[in-house]
Amino acid sequence: MENKIKIRFILNPFSGIGKKNKLPRILNEELDKSRFEYDLCYTKGEGHAAQLAQEAVDQKFHAVVAIGGDGSINEIGSRLIGTDLCLGIIPGGSGNGIARSLGVELNTRKALARINCFDKALIDTGIIANKPFIGIAGLGFDALIGQRFQRRKLRGMLSYGYLIIKEWGSFSPFEFSIEGQVERKETFVLAFANTTQYGNNAVIAPLAEFQDGQLELVCISELKLRRIPEMVLRLFSKTLDQSAHVQTIGFKEVTVKHSANFAHVDGEPFEVGPEVSVKIRPKSLWVLK
C-alpha cells in the first residue's frame, strides 16, 4: 500500500449542469487500484476545496484531481503551485475552458483513463493582484459576466449567452494604460491569457501557450452591435487575433492602470483597485494530461 500513488479527488457538487452522483461508482470501476490509493472529498462551500487541497499537500499525496469547472480548478490548483503535487482534472463545469485548453478529455471515463497513465507536464501559471490563475484572468466585460453568472442558479452555455446579450448594450468601455507599452485608451475587454479559451471552444487568445514562459494580453476595443457577429465567428474559428479591433501583446510582467470595477481569475470575479500587476510564473504547476 505504501508504494501506491496517493490521489485525492475533490468534487464540487454544485458546478456545471450535470449530476455528479455517478462519480463514486465510476471512480471505483475505472481507476487502476493496483497503482493508486485514493479518497473522494465533497466541497461544502467557498474555500473548502482549497482547504482539502492544502490537506493533501500536508499529507504528502502525489496528486489532487479537481472535479468541476474552471473556478474549482483554480481554487484547488492554486494550492498546488510551487509544490511537487500534480493537478488532475475531470471536467464538470459549464465551459471547461482550462480542461479544453490542456487537452483533457471531457468524458469522465476517458479522463480517468488518462489519469491512470499518470503522465505529468509542468506548465506556467499567472498572477494578477496577488491572485493566481491557471487559464485566463481579465478586466472589463468578461469580469462583469463572471460576476453576474456567479449569482445565477441556472448554469451552462445558454445562461452565459443570455447574460452576454443582456449586459452588452449597457456596458461602457473603461480606460487603461500600460507604461511604456500602451497609451491610455478605451477597451471593453482586457484579458491576460495563459491558455487559449474561456470555455465551450470560445478562443479569446489563439496565440496563448501554457508552457512558453509568457502571457498574452488581449485588448478588445470595440463591441458595437454590428461587430458582434464578426467577433462571435472569430471566437469560435480561433481568429480573434486577426480582427482590426483586437490587439494582442505577449508579456512576462505588466502594471495596468485602469478604471474597471471588476477583475476575474479563471471566471471567478473580484473587486479590484485602479492599478494591478500581472505576471507569469513559468513552470510553476505540475498537471496530469
N, C-alpha and C positions, 0 to 999 in steps of 0.2 A: 504493500500500500504506500510505503514511504517514497518509492521510486515513481509513483504515478504523477502526472501533471495535474496540478490543482487549478480548477476553474470555478469562478463564481459567476453565475448568471443572474443579472438584475433585470427584473421585468417591471416596466411601468404599465399597470393595467388600464390606465386612462389614456394612453397615447393612441393616435391613429384612429382608424374606423373599424377595425376588425376585433373580434373577440379573442381573448388570449387563454381561454380555459382549456384548450387542447395542448398547450405548451408542455406541461409536465409529462404527458404521455409521449409526445413526440421526442422530447429530450431523452426519455428512458429508452425509446426504440432506436434512435439514430446515433446518439453519442457513443463512441468507442470506449466502453467502460473498462476494457483491458489496458487502455493507456491513460484514461482520465478519471480523476476523482472530482466530484462537483457538488455544489449546492445551488439552490434556486431561491432567490430572495425577491419579495414583492415590495415595491415602494409604497409608502403610506402618505406621502405629501412632499411639498417642496423641500429640497435639501437632503431628503432621506437617501436618494441614490448616491450622492456624494459621500455621505456617511458610510454607506455599505461598501463603496469602492475603497475608501480610506481604510476600513477594517481589513479588506483583502490585502492591501499593501502591508499593513502592520502584521498580518498573519502569514505573510510570505506566500500568497497564492502566486501562480505563474501567469494568470490571465483573468481579466474581467470582461464578460460579454454583456453589452448593453442590448436589451430587447425593447425597442421603442423607436422614436423618431430622433431628429437632429438635436432637440433640446435635451433628451435623455442621454444621447451620445456625448454631448458637450459636458453635461454635469458629471458623468462618470469619467470620461476621458481626461477632463481637466485634472483629476486627482492622480492620473497615471503619468502625466507629463513629467519627464525627467527621471522616471523610475525604470526598472527592468521589466515591469509587468506589461503584458500586451493587452491592447484593447481589441476585443472582438465585437462584431455587430451582427445581430439578427434583426433585419428591418421590420419595424412595426409602426411607422409614423404615417403622417398624411402625405408627405412628399418624398421622404428618404433621400434628400439631396446628398448627404455625406456618403451614404452607402452606395448610391449610384455612381458618384464620382470616383470612389475607391474600387469599383468593380465588384462589390459584394452582391451575391445572389439575393434576389428579393424573396424567393421561395424559402420557407423556413427549413425544410428538409435539405435543400441544396446548400443553404448557408451552413447548416450543421455538418454536411459532408466536407465543406471546405475547412471548417474548424477542426475536424478530425485529422486533416493533413498538417495542421499547426504550422503553416508557412508564415514566416514573420517578415515584416518590412518596417524600416524606420522612416517616418515621414516628418515633414515640417508642421509646425502649428503657428498661430499668430496670437497677438495680444493687443487689445485696444482698451484704453482707460483702465489698465490693470486687470482686465477680464480676458481670460484665454478663449480662443476659438479654434476649431478644427477645420471648418469649412469656410464659411463666409460671415463677415461682420459688415456693418454698414450704418450709414446715417441717412435720414430722409424718408422717402415714401415707403420703402420696404420695411423700415423700422416701425413706421406707423401701422402698416398692415399687420406686422407681428404683434403689436400691442393690442390691436382690435381683435385679432384672431385668438389671442390668449383668453379673452373674455367670453368667447362663444362656446356653447356646448356642442354645436354641430361642427364636425371635423371634416377633413377631406378636401379634395381639389375644388369641388363646387363651392365650398364655403370660402376658400381663398378667392375664387373668381368673383363671387358676389361682393366681397369686401373691396376688391380692386375696382370694380365698376362703381360701387357706392362712394368710394372715397376720392377717386382720381379727380373729379370735377371741382372739388372744394379744396384740394391740396395746393398750397402755394409753394413755389420753389424757395430754397434757402440759399444763403450766400456762404461761400467757403473760400479759403486761400491756403496755399502751402508755400512757405517762404522759399524762394529760390527756384520753385518749380511751376506753381500755378498762381497767377494773379487773381485777385478777388473776382469771383464770377458766381452766377446763379446756377443751381442744379436741382434736379428732383431726386436723384439717387446718387449716393456716393458709396460704392461697395468696395470692400477690401477682401480680396478672394485668395484663398489658399487652394480651394477646389473649384470646380467649374460651374456648379449649378445650385439653384435654390431647392430643386426637387421637381419631380414629375417631368424630368428632362427639359426644364426651362433653364437654358445655359446662359448665365449672366456674364461669365468670364471664360470664353473659349481658349484663351492663352494660358490660363492658370495650370500649374503643375504642382503637385504636393510634395515633390522631392527636389525642387530646383533652387532652394535657398532664397526665394523671393516671393513677395505677394504681388498681386495685380490690383491696381486702383482702377475702378471703372466708374466713370462720371457720365450720367445720362442727363443732358442739359435741356431736353425738350420732351414733354409728354402731352402734347396737344392732341385733341380728338382725332384729327386727320392722320396723326402719326401712329396711333395705337395699332392698327392692323399691321403696319410695317414692323413695328417693334415686336409684336407677338410672333410674327413669322420669323424674324431674326432670332428671337429667343429659342425657338424650337428647331431652327435649322443651324444653330451654332455659328451664326454670322453677325451677332450683335456688334462685335468689334469693328465691323466694316461700315457701320452707319455713320453718316456725317454728323450725327448728334450725340455720338458716343466717343469719349476719349479714354484710352487705356494706357496706364503707365506702370511699368514694373518698378518695384522699390523694395528696399530692406527695412527702412525706418522713415517715417514722416511724422511731422506735427501739424495737425489740421486746426485752423481757426474757423469757426462756423457759427451759424445761427439756428441750427436744428435743435429740436427739443428732445428727440429720442434717438438712441442708437440700439443696435441689436448684436448679439453674438449667436450665430447658428439659429437665428429665428427668435431668440429669447430677448425681449425688449428691456431696456432700462433707461432711466433719465440720465442725461449727460451734460457736462459743463461746456462752456464755449470754446474750449481748446482740448483736443485729445491727441495722445501719442499712439501711433500704431506701428508695430514692428514684427518682423519674422523671428521665429525661434527655430533655426534649422535643426533637422534630425533630432527632434525632441520627444517623439511619441512612437512607441512600437505598436503596430497593428497586425492583426491576423487578416490575411487576404485570401 
